[in-house]
Amino acid sequence: MRYIVISGYGKKIRTRKNMLNIVNMNGEKINIAFGDIDSLIIASNGISITSNVIRKLIRHGVDIVFLDGSGRPIGRIYPPFINRTVATRRCQYQAYFDERRWIIIETFIESKFRNQANLLKYYSKSRDMDDLREIGEKILEYISRIRGVKDRDKIIRIEAEAARIYWSGVSMLLPEDIEFNGRSPESFDLMNICINYCNSLVYSECWKALVLAGLDPYAGYLHSDRSGKESLIYDFSEMFKTVSVDRLLIKIFSSGERFDVEMGLLTNNSRKKLIKYFYEWMERRVRPTSGTPCTLRQCFRRWALKLASYLRNDLKTFRGFIES
């Protein structure tokens, strides 16, 4: 997987001799063959791109993603290679009103709890911290509390209780200078800012995987539906945040790496660096508890297809993504 991240005011993206040509304000140029690119990420304002470039990127199957300052994907362009969309979406909407809704919700949340517990148990062993194992066991106890629950608000309350316990464990794994006191999307500490940014990159990956599987990213089962809110993306991403964001950031900060923040946002250089770490991390091979080993990125697509198959009744049982 080769991704290109463009950030910094005044850069121009155009074509030259059938190559992608990137020019910065100083006139410096970089040429890249279109066939060598899988994803183009435009991560800041003040960047121009020609329609000819967009056409050629599409013809080469390149995913084009536009991010805002917090890393949230605000738009994307990719080839419309989508199969069985109508049949899949009819089944997706219908499932909201039957038993499958609660099965899917339970599967997403159980996967989240198990991945969180596994992360803490892993570090309990590698860092010889018994307290983390105990916290991991407490999180697993919440799985029985969501079994058979068909009340959205109650599930969210249970999830929030488990989250407070989990983040208390994560805080024990971070260097003192990070000053992380728990998960708060509105907080301006470095860990929370980086979680927000990386979560947005996860949403972008989920968005693509779900749409290419024929699913409607706006029609979820747990997160409330409202105009412009990608509810299914937020639901689906619960299976992946722990392994693709939390584990990555613990590793990065434990290594001594730090990022610069201005006015509550990562600087352009820090965004570019964090995006690089994230997409490299997405290419690591993982071993799910169900299915064969593959890259983390491939898991997003694989589980989106499994969800679509389950909704169409092509797959009788839907098992969530859990990294072993």
LUMKEMI-603199 format. One line per field, with one value per residue (C-alpha): residue number from 1; residue in one letter; y, x, z. Coordinates in Angstrom, 1 decimal. Layout:
BEGIN
resi <- (NUM	...)
resn <- (a	...)
y <- (Y	...)
x <- (X	...)
z <- (Z	...)
% end
This chain:
BEGIN
resi <- (1	2	3	4	5	6	7	8	9	10	11	12	13	14	15	16	17	18	19	20	21	22	23	24	25	26	27	28	29	30	31	32	33	34	35	36	37	38	39	40	41	42	43	44	45	46	47	48	49	50	51	52	53	54	55	56	57	58	59	60	61	62	63	64	65	66	67	68	69	70	71	72	73	74	75	76	77	78	79	80	81	82	83	84	85	86	87	88	89	90	91	92	93	94	95	96	97	98	99	100	101	102	103	104	105	106	107	108	109	110	111	112	113	114	115	116	117	118	119	120	121	122	123	124	125	126	127	128	129	130	131	132	133	134	135	136	137	138	139	140	141	142	143	144	145	146	147	148	149	150	151	152	153	154	155	156	157	158	159	160	161	162	163	164	165	166	167	168	169	170	171	172	173	174	175	176	177	178	179	180	181	182	183	184	185	186	187	188	189	190	191	192	193	194	195	196	197	198	199	200	201	202	203	204	205	206	207	208	209	210	211	212	213	214	215	216	217	218	219	220	221	222	223	224	225	226	227	228	229	230	231	232	233	234	235	236	237	238	239	240	241	242	243	244	245	246	247	248	249	250	251	252	253	254	255	256	257	258	259	260	261	262	263	264	265	266	267	268	269	270	271	272	273	274	275	276	277	278	279	280	281	282	283	284	285	286	287	288	289	290	291	292	293	294	295	296	297	298	299	300	301	302	303	304	305	306	307	308	309	310	311	312	313	314	315	316	317	318	319	320	321	322	323	324)
resn <- (m	r	y	i	v	i	s	g	y	g	k	k	i	r	t	r	k	n	m	l	n	i	v	n	m	n	g	e	k	i	n	i	a	f	g	d	i	d	s	l	i	i	a	s	n	g	i	s	i	t	s	n	v	i	r	k	l	i	r	h	g	v	d	i	v	f	l	d	g	s	g	r	p	i	g	r	i	y	p	p	f	i	n	r	t	v	a	t	r	r	c	q	y	q	a	y	f	d	e	r	r	w	i	i	i	e	t	f	i	e	s	k	f	r	n	q	a	n	l	l	k	y	y	s	k	s	r	d	m	d	d	l	r	e	i	g	e	k	i	l	e	y	i	s	r	i	r	g	v	k	d	r	d	k	i	i	r	i	e	a	e	a	a	r	i	y	w	s	g	v	s	m	l	l	p	e	d	i	e	f	n	g	r	s	p	e	s	f	d	l	m	n	i	c	i	n	y	c	n	s	l	v	y	s	e	c	w	k	a	l	v	l	a	g	l	d	p	y	a	g	y	l	h	s	d	r	s	g	k	e	s	l	i	y	d	f	s	e	m	f	k	t	v	s	v	d	r	l	l	i	k	i	f	s	s	g	e	r	f	d	v	e	m	g	l	l	t	n	n	s	r	k	k	l	i	k	y	f	y	e	w	m	e	r	r	v	r	p	t	s	g	t	p	c	t	l	r	q	c	f	r	r	w	a	l	k	l	a	s	y	l	r	n	d	l	k	t	f	r	g	f	i	e	s)
y <- (0.0	3.4	6.5	10.1	12.8	16.4	19.2	22.7	25.9	26.7	23.2	22.3	18.8	18.4	16.0	16.0	13.4	11.0	11.4	12.9	16.2	17.9	21.4	23.4	27.2	27.1	25.5	22.1	19.2	15.6	13.2	9.9	7.3	7.1	3.3	3.5	5.2	3.6	6.6	10.4	12.2	16.0	17.0	20.8	23.9	25.9	22.9	23.0	19.9	19.8	17.9	16.1	14.7	13.6	11.7	9.9	9.0	7.5	5.6	4.1	3.1	5.7	6.7	10.5	11.7	15.3	15.9	18.9	20.4	17.8	14.9	14.2	13.1	15.7	14.2	11.5	10.3	6.7	4.4	3.2	-0.5	-1.4	-4.7	-5.8	-2.3	-2.3	-5.8	-5.1	-1.7	-3.0	-5.7	-3.2	-0.9	-3.8	-5.2	-2.1	-3.3	-7.0	-9.1	-8.6	-5.0	-6.2	-9.0	-6.6	-4.1	-6.8	-8.1	-4.7	-3.9	-7.4	-7.1	-3.7	-5.0	-8.0	-6.0	-3.5	-6.4	-8.0	-4.8	-4.3	-8.0	-7.8	-4.8	-6.4	-9.2	-7.2	-4.5	-6.7	-4.7	-6.9	-4.0	-4.0	-7.6	-7.0	-4.0	-6.2	-8.8	-6.2	-5.0	-8.6	-8.7	-6.1	-8.5	-10.4	-7.2	-6.4	-9.9	-9.8	-6.1	-4.4	-0.9	1.5	3.9	1.1	-0.3	3.1	3.5	0.1	1.0	4.3	2.5	0.0	2.9	4.7	1.6	1.0	4.5	4.4	1.4	3.2	6.2	3.9	3.0	6.6	8.6	11.2	14.2	13.2	14.1	11.9	11.8	9.9	10.0	13.3	14.4	18.0	17.9	19.6	17.2	15.6	12.1	13.1	15.3	12.4	10.0	12.3	12.7	9.0	8.1	10.3	8.3	5.1	6.5	7.2	3.6	2.3	4.6	3.2	-0.4	-0.1	1.7	-0.8	-3.6	-2.0	-0.6	2.8	4.4	6.7	3.9	2.5	0.5	1.9	5.5	7.7	8.6	12.3	14.1	14.2	11.7	8.5	6.2	2.9	4.1	4.9	1.6	-0.4	1.4	0.2	-3.1	-1.4	1.7	-0.2	-2.1	0.6	3.8	3.1	0.5	2.6	5.8	3.9	2.6	6.0	7.9	5.2	5.5	9.1	10.6	13.8	16.0	19.8	21.4	24.9	26.2	22.8	21.2	19.3	21.4	20.5	18.7	16.7	15.7	14.5	12.5	11.0	10.0	8.3	6.3	5.4	4.1	2.1	0.6	-0.3	-2.5	-4.7	-8.2	-9.3	-12.6	-12.3	-14.9	-15.9	-16.0	-16.1	-13.6	-10.5	-6.8	-4.6	-2.6	-5.8	-6.6	-3.5	-4.6	-8.2	-7.5	-5.0	-7.8	-10.2	-7.7	-7.2	-11.0	-11.4	-8.8	-10.4	-13.8	-15.2	-15.6	-17.2	-15.9	-12.6	-12.7	-9.5	-8.6	-9.5	-9.5	-12.6)
x <- (0.0	1.4	-0.2	0.7	0.0	-0.2	-0.2	1.1	-0.3	0.5	1.2	-0.1	-1.0	-0.9	0.2	3.4	4.5	1.8	3.2	1.7	3.5	3.6	5.0	5.5	5.7	9.5	9.1	10.5	8.9	8.2	7.1	5.3	3.9	0.1	0.3	2.4	-0.3	-3.1	-4.3	-3.9	-4.6	-5.1	-4.6	-4.7	-6.1	-4.4	-3.7	-4.8	-5.5	-6.6	-9.5	-7.1	-5.2	-8.5	-9.5	-6.2	-6.2	-9.7	-8.7	-5.8	-8.2	-6.7	-8.7	-8.7	-9.4	-9.9	-9.4	-10.2	-7.9	-8.9	-8.3	-12.0	-12.7	-14.9	-15.0	-13.5	-13.4	-13.0	-14.0	-17.6	-16.7	-19.7	-21.6	-25.1	-25.7	-29.5	-30.1	-27.6	-29.1	-32.7	-31.6	-29.6	-32.6	-34.9	-32.5	-33.0	-36.5	-35.7	-33.5	-30.4	-30.1	-29.3	-27.1	-25.0	-24.8	-23.8	-21.2	-19.6	-19.5	-18.2	-15.4	-14.5	-14.4	-12.3	-9.8	-9.5	-9.0	-6.4	-4.5	-4.2	-3.3	-0.6	1.0	0.5	2.7	5.3	5.7	5.0	2.0	-0.5	-3.0	-3.5	-4.5	-7.1	-8.5	-8.7	-10.7	-13.1	-13.8	-14.6	-17.2	-19.2	-19.8	-22.3	-24.1	-24.8	-26.0	-29.6	-30.1	-32.4	-32.3	-30.0	-29.6	-28.8	-26.1	-24.5	-24.4	-22.8	-20.3	-19.5	-18.8	-16.4	-14.7	-13.9	-12.2	-10.3	-9.0	-7.7	-5.6	-4.3	-3.3	-1.0	0.8	1.7	4.7	4.0	4.6	1.6	-0.7	-3.6	-6.4	-9.0	-10.8	-12.5	-12.9	-13.1	-9.8	-6.7	-4.1	-1.8	-3.2	-6.8	-6.0	-4.1	-6.9	-9.4	-7.2	-6.5	-10.1	-11.0	-8.6	-10.2	-13.6	-12.3	-11.1	-14.5	-16.4	-14.6	-14.9	-18.6	-19.5	-17.5	-19.4	-22.6	-23.7	-25.1	-22.6	-25.4	-27.8	-26.4	-27.8	-26.5	-25.4	-28.4	-29.4	-29.5	-28.7	-25.0	-24.0	-22.4	-24.0	-22.9	-19.3	-19.3	-20.9	-18.5	-15.4	-15.9	-14.3	-11.1	-10.2	-8.4	-6.1	-5.6	-5.4	-4.9	-2.2	-0.4	-0.4	0.8	3.7	4.5	4.5	6.4	9.2	9.6	7.9	5.9	3.8	3.3	0.0	-1.2	-4.6	-5.8	-4.9	-1.8	0.5	0.8	4.1	2.7	-0.4	1.8	4.0	1.0	-0.7	2.5	2.6	-1.1	-0.9	2.3	0.5	-2.5	-0.2	1.0	-0.2	-2.7	-4.2	-7.9	-9.6	-11.8	-10.4	-6.9	-4.1	-4.0	-3.1	-5.1	-6.4	-7.6	-9.6	-11.7	-12.7	-13.1	-15.5	-17.5	-18.1	-19.0	-21.5	-23.1	-23.3	-24.9	-27.5	-28.4	-28.6	-25.7	-23.8	-25.7	-23.5	-21.7	-18.6	-16.8	-13.2	-10.9	-7.2	-5.8)
z <- (0.0	-1.0	0.3	-0.5	2.1	0.9	3.6	3.7	2.1	-1.6	-2.9	-6.4	-7.7	-11.4	-14.2	-16.1	-18.7	-17.3	-13.8	-10.7	-10.2	-6.8	-6.6	-3.4	-3.0	-3.5	-6.9	-5.7	-7.5	-6.8	-9.6	-8.8	-11.2	-10.9	-10.9	-7.7	-5.6	-3.7	-1.7	-2.0	1.3	1.2	4.8	4.8	3.1	0.4	-1.9	-5.5	-7.6	-11.3	-12.7	-15.0	-12.0	-10.4	-13.6	-13.9	-10.2	-10.6	-13.7	-11.7	-8.8	-6.4	-3.3	-2.8	0.7	1.9	5.7	7.8	10.4	13.0	10.6	10.0	6.4	4.8	1.3	-0.8	-4.4	-5.4	-8.3	-8.0	-7.9	-5.7	-6.0	-4.8	-3.3	-3.7	-2.2	0.6	1.6	1.6	4.0	6.1	6.6	7.4	10.0	12.1	13.0	13.8	16.0	13.8	15.0	18.6	17.4	15.4	18.3	20.7	18.4	17.9	21.6	22.6	20.1	21.5	25.1	24.1	22.2	25.1	27.5	25.3	24.9	28.7	29.3	26.6	28.4	31.8	30.7	28.7	31.4	34.4	35.6	37.4	37.8	34.1	34.0	36.7	34.8	31.6	33.5	34.8	31.2	30.2	32.9	31.0	28.1	30.2	31.0	27.4	26.5	25.4	26.2	23.7	25.1	23.3	26.2	28.6	26.2	25.9	29.7	30.1	27.4	29.1	32.4	30.8	28.9	32.1	33.5	30.2	29.9	33.5	32.4	29.3	31.4	33.3	30.1	29.0	30.0	32.7	30.4	28.3	31.2	30.1	32.7	30.6	27.3	26.5	22.8	23.9	25.9	24.6	26.0	23.4	23.8	23.3	20.3	18.7	19.4	17.8	14.7	14.4	15.0	12.1	9.9	11.1	10.1	6.7	6.3	7.6	5.2	2.2	3.4	4.1	0.9	-1.2	0.5	-0.6	2.8	3.7	6.1	7.4	8.6	11.9	14.7	17.9	17.3	16.6	13.1	12.1	8.9	8.1	10.8	9.5	12.2	10.8	10.5	14.2	15.1	12.9	14.0	17.6	16.6	15.3	17.3	20.1	17.8	15.1	17.3	21.1	20.6	18.1	20.2	23.3	21.2	19.7	23.0	24.8	22.2	23.1	20.0	20.5	18.3	18.1	18.8	18.0	19.1	20.0	16.6	15.4	13.2	9.5	10.1	13.0	11.1	8.2	10.7	12.5	9.2	8.2	11.4	11.1	7.5	8.2	11.2	9.1	7.0	9.9	9.8	12.5	13.5	14.1	16.3	13.3	9.8	8.4	9.2	7.0	7.3	9.6	6.6	4.9	8.1	7.6	4.2	5.2	8.1	6.1	3.5	6.4	7.8	4.3	3.8	7.2	6.5	3.2	5.0	2.9	6.2	9.1	11.9	12.3	14.4	15.3	14.7	17.7	17.4	19.1)
% end
